[in-house]
Structures are given as structure tokens and as C-alpha cells.
């Protein structure tokens, strides 16, 4: 048996290829939209992708299962658990094989058994994997978003992200029952999870790529709570704000993702058109590093740096119902391809084009009469003095649980992803300072306010980390009960 793990840093998402080297068949589990990577890997190993499946209807990325099965002629397997409200709408059209708890299929000499593990979602499956040529017992489990390294899948997403009211407590109790069943597996059983550290599908995911049932029984907090009611409180407490785009992903993946036929390449637009685009009200996203944007940028643009966090913040801040444009520093090799791929992962397909953006382009803009803006940076001591004088409003744009764990005295908490919908709550007069953990999220927040017409905006350099290092006081809040 061959096991290959594919990991997308921007999504903190893992997918897997399991191959039988004796027969040449392969299975791909939880494919994302970049299906070429699986096809290329299978070809390199002399394998044919004959089977495709996924653990559940994903909320954090567009599934590539449908497209991969169509491209390769593979048989598609989908969950038939969770009741009629949680069935894949495209299953019949795609000729999918529907799986119930205990259903099995073979990838050559490798046996795959579906294990219904509801909690994160009602239809969620895990897959027990047995290499029948070496042993009769399973060697590992593809746990999807059920069990992670150090954590478990959050049961509140359907309610908090997709607006299915009354589902998070039910999900928490289902998750407790699923874990009790899972505890009965042998210690040696390997766990291959669907996400790693940084994913919003849990609150404390570890960075290790895999684990075992025995180790998680020792180290995972969720395995240590024997009382169901106490588990419900614990698993719902402290979960990060679910990105707004999660609801869109649920809809797309349930109804059936659009077949791309390749990620494509956006058209390059002359830099001289930037003024016309902004005048027409176009959304223009500057993908340069935060420091470069802060030093000089074209007014009306927003900044989402093209780094590991790009996918998540793009999903929060770029609407799905309108075209948008990117400013990209062409000195960065393959930056356009990277941006297109990251956006496609979460279904942001309305990229209308990109414009080259570097120092020369900005100077040309300025020389032609266009204004350039910069974002003010303030040290912790400068902000402290402004706060003492009552001359500033400080907005903490971290998540609620981060704010509760320690924040600047008297500051308001508006998580970055929610800021566009709450700008009207901010005072219309005076300086607004944005603050986060280290200054990166607050830099994006400052760009949003500036693009919305606010001029007296600044970013707290180093965020609360610098504040603490300077010995200044922080306030700790008691969490609000779920």
C-alpha cells in the first residue's frame, strides 16, 4: 500500500492518495480544486485513480472530488448518512455510489470501510484503511474533520456559519457519541486528519501531520471529558469566528461544484487603467506585503497580502457576487498563478483581471497626477499617550476568544472579518487605531477603513505582542457562556 499526503498551507487542509502498488489502482480522499496535483502524483507512481471520495460536505474549500472523478473516469463515493437534508444534490447525476456506516469497497488489495462519525456535520464519514496483504486489521483511519491532532472538529459551523439554527448542541452531543465509539479502536491505529494548525474547523489543531488513537487518548483534551454535558460546554467554548465564506462553500459543495477544466489564467490589464476601474467602483485588491502597501498605495484599494493567510482573508473580504481585480508585484515569480489557485480553492472565480504593481507603476501613477496614500504606524507608547488624552479610538480586530484572553484597556473588539459590516459603528471623528496580535490583521483592517474614506487611520506596530513586551497592562475577560 502507498499513502501520499497533499497539504495546502493556505487552507491548512490535507488530502490523501492511497494506492495499491500490486494492482495499480488508487483512491483520492478529500481532493481540493487543484486536481492536477493528484493526477500528476498518480502518474508518477504508476497508478490509476479509480476511486474518489470525501469525508463530508466541506465548508472551508470547494471540493475537487466531482471534477477529479470526471477527469479520470473514477468511481465517486459519497456519504448517504445524516438524513435527507444532508445528501449531495448531484450524487445521482454524477453516478455516485452512496455509502452508509459499515459500507466497504476495495482499492486493489486495500480495503476501505466507511465509519459514520457525526458531530462536525451530520453526514460525516471517516474511513478505516486495511492493507489486506499484510494484516486483517486496519492500520489507519482517514478522520477528515472528526478527530484532529490535539483537537476535534467543531460542531457549531452549521449554525454559526451556514445559519442552520439549533444544530450546534445537537452536533456536540453527536460528536461526544462518535468519540466514545472511536475510543474503542486500538492504540496503534494511525490517524490521518483532514486539517492541521491554522484551520478554522477547530480551535486548537496541532501541526503534526498524523497521530495515533493511543496518543490522542493521552493528549487530546476531548478524550478526557467523560460527562456529556461538560463536553458540550467545552467543545462549543472558545471556537473562532467562522469565516463568512463557509456558508457559500457548504452550498456549492452540496449542490455540486462547477467543473473548471483547469485553473486558467486571468487577463493582464494595463496599469494605466487603474484610475478608471476605481472611478467605476471596482474592487481592487493590492496583494503586496503589508509594509509595502503601508509605505505607498493607490487610494481606494484594499490590502490582502499574498501570503499563507491570503485564502482565508480573501474569503472573508471579497464578495462572491461581483467582479474584482488584483494588483500584483510582477517581481514575485508565479505570483499570478499562486493567487488564481488560492482564490479558486474557495470558489472566488470572478477575478476579472490583474494589474502589475511595483515602485515604477506607483511612480507613474503619481507623476500622472494621481495621489498616493500611506498608512500611519504608531508605537505602543504613542498609542498609550493618545489613549490617556482621549484622542483615539482603538479597535482590536482579533477574534473574540483572543480578545477575552487579554486586551488593551477599554478597547472595542470587532474581528477583522466582521469589520466591513460594522464600519458604521465607528466614530466619524478622531483617529482610529487598528490593533491585532502582531500588526498583520490590523494592517488589512486599516486598508479597509482607508478605502472606505476614513483618513485618520493608523496601525499599532507590533500589536498586543509589542504592548505586552513593553510592560503595559492588559485586561482579561471572563468568557461569555455559549
C-alpha positions in Angstrom: 0.0 0.0 0.0 1.1 3.5 -0.8 0.0 6.6 1.1 0.6 10.2 -0.1 -0.4 13.3 1.8 -1.1 16.6 0.0 -1.2 19.7 2.1 -2.4 23.1 1.2 -0.9 25.7 3.5 -3.4 28.4 2.8 -6.3 26.2 3.8 -4.4 24.1 6.3 -6.1 21.2 4.5 -4.9 17.7 3.9 -6.0 15.3 1.2 -4.7 11.8 0.6 -3.9 9.3 -2.2 -4.0 5.7 -1.3 -2.6 3.3 -3.9 -2.3 -0.5 -4.3 1.0 -1.0 -5.9 0.2 -4.6 -6.8 -2.9 -3.7 -8.9 -2.1 -0.1 -9.9 -5.4 1.3 -8.5 -5.6 4.5 -6.4 -8.1 6.3 -4.3 -8.1 10.1 -3.6 -9.8 11.3 -0.4 -10.9 14.9 0.2 -9.5 16.4 -3.0 -9.4 20.1 -3.3 -9.9 22.0 -6.6 -6.4 21.7 -7.8 -7.0 18.2 -9.3 -3.9 18.3 -11.4 -1.7 17.6 -8.4 -3.4 14.2 -7.8 -3.3 13.2 -11.4 0.4 14.0 -11.7 1.2 12.2 -8.5 -0.6 9.1 -9.5 1.1 9.0 -12.9 4.5 9.5 -11.2 3.8 6.4 -9.1 2.4 4.3 -12.0 -1.1 4.4 -10.5 -4.5 5.0 -12.0 -7.1 7.0 -10.0 -10.0 4.6 -10.0 -11.8 5.8 -6.8 -12.6 9.2 -5.4 -14.3 10.0 -2.1 -14.6 12.7 0.6 -15.4 12.6 4.3 -18.2 15.2 4.3 -19.7 18.3 2.7 -16.8 20.7 3.2 -17.3 24.3 4.5 -13.8 25.7 4.1 -12.9 24.9 0.5 -14.5 23.9 -2.8 -14.3 20.1 -3.2 -12.5 18.8 -6.2 -14.0 15.3 -5.9 -16.6 15.7 -8.6 -14.1 17.2 -11.1 -11.4 14.6 -10.3 -13.8 11.7 -10.8 -15.0 13.1 -14.1 -11.4 13.8 -15.3 -10.1 10.4 -14.5 -13.2 8.2 -15.0 -13.0 7.2 -11.4 -15.9 5.9 -9.3 -17.2 8.6 -6.9 -18.3 7.6 -3.4 -20.4 10.0 -1.3 -22.0 9.8 2.2 -25.6 8.7 2.4 -25.8 9.4 6.2 -27.3 12.2 8.2 -30.8 12.2 6.7 -32.3 13.8 3.6 -31.2 17.3 4.4 -27.6 16.3 4.2 -27.4 14.4 1.0 -25.4 15.5 -2.0 -27.8 17.0 -4.6 -25.6 16.0 -7.5 -25.0 12.4 -6.4 -27.4 10.8 -9.0 -26.2 13.0 -11.9 -22.6 12.1 -11.1 -23.3 8.4 -10.8 -22.0 8.3 -7.2 -22.0 5.2 -5.0 -23.7 6.2 -1.7 -22.1 5.0 1.5 -23.7 4.1 4.8 -21.9 3.2 8.0 -20.1 -0.1 7.6 -20.0 0.0 3.8 -16.8 -1.2 2.2 -15.0 -1.0 -1.1 -11.6 -2.1 -2.3 -8.7 -0.2 -3.9 -6.9 -3.2 -5.3 -5.9 -5.1 -2.1 -6.6 -2.2 0.2 -10.0 -2.4 1.9 -11.8 0.9 2.8 -14.6 0.8 5.4 -16.9 3.8 6.0 -17.4 4.8 9.6 -20.3 7.2 10.3 -18.8 9.9 12.7 -21.4 12.7 13.0 -20.8 15.8 15.1 -18.8 18.1 12.9 -21.6 17.6 10.3 -24.4 15.0 10.3 -23.3 13.2 7.2 -19.6 12.9 8.2 -17.7 9.7 7.4 -14.3 8.5 8.5 -12.5 5.8 6.5 -10.8 2.8 8.1 -7.9 1.6 5.9 -6.7 -2.1 5.8 -3.8 -3.4 3.8 -5.2 -6.9 3.3 -1.9 -8.3 2.0 -0.2 -7.6 5.4 -2.9 -7.8 8.1 -6.6 -8.4 8.6 -7.0 -5.4 10.9 -7.0 -1.7 9.8 -3.7 0.2 10.1 -5.2 3.7 10.0 -8.2 5.9 9.7 -8.8 8.9 7.4 -10.5 11.0 10.0 -11.5 14.1 8.0 -12.8 16.8 10.3 -13.8 14.4 13.0 -10.6 13.9 15.0 -7.5 16.1 14.5 -4.1 16.0 16.2 -4.9 17.5 19.6 -8.5 18.6 18.8 -11.8 17.5 17.3 -14.0 19.0 14.6 -16.1 21.9 15.7 -19.9 21.2 15.8 -21.1 24.8 15.6 -20.3 25.6 12.0 -23.7 24.6 10.6 -25.4 27.1 13.0 -22.8 29.9 13.2 -21.6 29.8 9.5 -24.5 28.3 7.5 -27.4 29.5 9.7 -28.9 26.1 10.4 -30.5 27.1 13.7 -30.4 24.7 16.7 -27.8 22.4 15.3 -24.7 23.1 17.3 -25.7 21.5 20.6 -27.2 18.5 18.7 -23.9 18.3 16.8 -21.9 18.5 20.0 -23.8 15.6 21.5 -23.4 13.6 18.3 -19.7 14.3 18.4 -19.5 13.0 22.0 -21.1 9.7 21.0 -18.8 9.4 17.9 -15.8 9.9 20.2 -17.0 7.2 22.6 -17.1 4.8 19.6 -13.7 5.9 18.4 -12.1 5.3 21.8 -12.6 1.6 21.3 -10.2 1.4 18.4 -6.7 0.0 19.2 -3.9 2.3 20.3 -1.8 1.6 17.3 -4.4 2.8 14.7 -2.9 5.7 12.8 -5.0 8.9 12.4 -4.7 10.8 9.2 -6.7 14.1 9.7 -8.2 16.4 7.2 -6.7 19.6 8.6 -3.7 21.0 10.5 -2.8 24.0 12.6 -4.4 27.2 11.3 -7.7 25.7 10.2 -10.9 27.3 11.3 -12.5 23.8 11.5 -11.3 23.5 15.1 -9.9 25.7 17.9 -6.6 24.1 18.8 -5.4 21.9 16.0 -1.8 20.5 16.2 0.8 20.9 13.5 1.9 17.3 13.4 0.7 15.6 10.1 -0.6 12.5 11.8 -1.2 10.8 15.2 -2.5 7.5 16.7 -5.6 6.7 18.7 -3.4 5.9 21.7 -1.6 9.2 21.6 -4.8 11.2 21.2 -6.3 9.3 24.1 -3.4 10.6 26.1 -3.0 14.1 24.7 -6.3 15.3 23.1 -8.4 17.3 25.5 -11.7 15.9 24.0 -10.8 12.3 25.1 -10.5 13.4 28.8 -14.1 14.6 29.4 -16.4 11.7 30.4 -19.5 13.8 31.1 -21.6 14.6 28.0 -22.9 17.9 29.3 -19.4 19.1 30.3 -18.1 18.0 26.8 -20.9 20.1 25.1 -19.8 23.2 27.0 -16.1 22.6 26.4 -16.3 21.9 22.7 -18.5 25.0 22.0 -16.5 27.3 24.1 -13.7 29.4 22.5 -14.4 28.5 18.9 -13.1 31.1 16.5 -15.4 33.2 14.3 -16.3 31.1 11.3 -15.4 32.9 8.0 -18.4 34.2 6.1 -17.5 32.3 3.0 -18.1 28.9 4.8 -21.8 29.2 4.1 -21.1 29.6 0.4 -18.8 26.6 0.4 -21.5 24.4 2.0 -23.9 25.4 -0.7 -21.5 24.9 -3.5 -20.3 21.5 -2.3 -23.8 20.2 -1.6 -25.3 21.3 -4.9 -22.2 20.3 -6.9 -19.1 22.3 -7.6 -18.7 23.8 -11.1 -16.3 21.8 -13.3 -13.3 24.1 -14.1 -11.3 22.1 -16.6 -8.2 23.8 -15.2 -7.4 26.8 -13.1 -6.9 29.1 -16.0 -5.1 32.4 -16.2 -6.6 35.9 -15.7 -6.1 38.6 -18.3 -3.4 41.2 -17.7 -4.8 44.7 -17.7 -2.6 47.8 -18.5 -1.7 49.6 -15.3 -2.9 52.8 -16.8 -6.5 51.6 -16.4 -6.4 51.5 -12.6 -7.9 55.0 -12.3 -10.8 54.1 -14.5 -11.5 50.9 -12.6 -11.5 52.7 -9.2 -13.7 55.5 -10.6 -16.2 53.0 -11.7 -16.4 51.5 -8.2 -14.4 48.3 -8.9 -13.0 46.3 -6.1 -9.2 46.3 -6.4 -7.1 44.2 -4.1 -3.5 45.1 -3.6 -1.6 41.8 -2.8 1.7 43.3 -1.9 3.3 42.8 1.5 1.7 44.9 4.3 4.8 47.1 4.8 5.0 47.9 1.0 1.3 48.8 1.0 1.6 50.9 4.1 4.5 52.9 2.6 2.7 53.8 -0.6 -0.5 52.7 -2.2 -3.2 53.9 -4.6 -6.2 55.3 -2.6 -9.4 53.1 -2.9 -7.6 49.8 -3.0 -7.6 47.3 -0.1 -4.6 45.2 1.0 -4.7 41.4 1.4 -1.1 40.3 1.2 -0.4 37.2 -0.9 0.9 35.0 1.9 -0.3 31.9 3.7 -3.3 33.8 5.1 -4.4 35.2 1.7 -7.0 32.5 1.0 -8.8 32.9 4.3 -8.9 36.7 4.3 -9.9 36.8 0.6 -12.9 34.5 1.6 -13.8 36.9 4.4 -13.5 40.2 2.5 -14.0 39.6 -1.3 -17.7 39.3 -2.2 -18.9 36.3 -4.3 -21.4 38.3 -6.3 -19.1 40.8 -8.1 -16.0 41.0 -10.2 -12.8 42.1 -8.7 -9.2 42.8 -9.7 -5.8 42.2 -8.2 -2.7 44.3 -8.0 0.4 42.0 -8.1 4.1 42.8 -7.9 5.3 41.0 -11.0 8.8 40.7 -9.5 7.4 37.8 -7.4 7.7 34.7 -9.5 4.5 32.8 -10.2 2.5 35.3 -8.0 -0.4 35.4 -10.5 -0.7 31.6 -10.6 -0.5 31.4 -6.9 -3.2 34.0 -6.4 -5.5 32.3 -9.0 -5.1 28.9 -7.4 -5.7 30.2 -3.9 -8.9 32.0 -5.0 -10.1 29.0 -6.9 -9.7 26.9 -3.8 -12.6 28.8 -2.2 -14.7 29.4 -5.3 -13.7 33.1 -5.9 -13.9 32.7 -9.7 -14.9 36.3 -10.6 -11.4 37.5 -11.0 -11.7 39.9 -13.9 -8.0 40.6 -14.3 -4.8 41.7 -12.7 -2.5 44.7 -13.0 1.2 44.8 -12.4 2.1 46.9 -9.3 5.6 47.9 -8.3 7.5 51.0 -7.4 7.7 52.0 -11.1 3.9 51.7 -11.5 3.2 53.7 -8.4 5.7 56.4 -9.5 4.0 56.6 -12.9 0.6 56.9 -11.2 1.9 59.8 -9.0 3.6 61.5 -12.0 0.4 61.5 -13.9 -1.3 63.4 -11.1 -2.7 60.5 -9.1 -2.4 60.7 -5.3 -0.5 58.1 -3.3 -1.5 57.3 0.3 0.4 55.8 3.2 -0.8 54.2 6.4 0.4 55.7 9.6 2.2 53.4 12.0 2.1 54.1 15.7 4.2 52.7 18.5 2.7 51.3 21.7 3.9 54.3 23.7 2.4 56.8 21.2 -0.9 54.9 21.3 -0.8 54.8 25.1 -0.4 58.6 25.2 -3.3 59.1 22.8 -5.5 56.8 24.9 -4.6 58.8 28.1 -5.5 62.0 26.3 -8.8 60.6 25.0 -7.8 61.4 21.4 -8.1 58.0 19.8 -10.4 55.0 19.3 -8.6 51.7 19.4 -10.2 48.7 17.6 -9.0 45.2 18.4 -9.6 43.2 15.2 -8.6 39.8 16.6 -11.1 37.0 17.3 -13.4 37.2 20.3 -11.6 34.5 22.2 -8.2 36.2 21.7 -9.7 39.5 23.0 -11.1 37.7 26.1 -7.7 36.2 26.8 -6.1 39.7 27.1 -6.7 43.1 25.5 -5.8 46.7 25.8 -7.8 48.6 28.5 -11.0 50.0 27.1 -10.7 48.8 23.5 -13.6 47.6 21.4 -13.4 44.2 19.7 -14.5 43.9 16.1 -12.9 40.8 14.4 -11.4 41.7 11.1 -13.8 39.5 9.1 -16.8 41.4 10.5 -15.3 44.9 10.2 -16.8 45.7 6.7 -20.3 45.2 8.1 -19.7 47.2 11.2 -17.8 50.3 9.9 -20.9 52.4 10.6 -20.4 51.7 14.3 -17.1 53.5 14.4 -16.9 57.2 15.4 -16.9 59.6 12.4 -14.4 62.0 14.1 -11.0 61.5 15.5 -8.2 59.0 14.9 -8.9 55.3 14.8 -6.0 52.9 15.6 -6.3 49.3 14.5 -4.7 46.6 16.6 -4.3 42.8 16.4 -1.7 40.3 17.7 1.3 41.4 15.8 0.1 44.0 13.3 -0.7 42.0 10.2 -4.5 41.7 10.5 -4.8 45.3 11.7 -2.9 46.4 8.6 -5.6 44.8 6.4 -8.2 46.5 8.6 -6.6 49.9 8.2 -6.7 49.4 4.4 -10.5 48.7 4.6 -11.1 51.9 6.6 -9.0 54.0 4.3 -10.7 52.5 1.2 -14.0 53.5 2.8 -12.9 57.1 3.0 -11.5 57.3 6.5 -8.3 59.4 6.6 -7.3 59.5 10.3 -6.4 55.8 10.5 -3.3 54.2 12.0 -1.9 50.7 12.6 -0.4 49.7 16.0 3.0 48.4 15.3 3.6 45.0 16.8 0.1 44.7 18.1 -0.7 43.5 21.6 2.5 41.5 21.5 4.6 44.7 21.5 2.2 46.2 24.1 2.9 43.2 26.5 6.6 43.3 25.8 6.6 47.0 26.8 5.1 46.1 30.2 1.9 47.9 29.6 -1.3 46.5 31.3 -3.9 44.2 29.6 -7.4 43.3 30.7 -8.6 39.6 30.8 -12.3 39.0 30.4 -14.4 36.1 31.6 -15.7 34.2 28.5 -19.4 34.6 27.8 -21.2 31.2 28.2 -22.2 29.6 24.9 
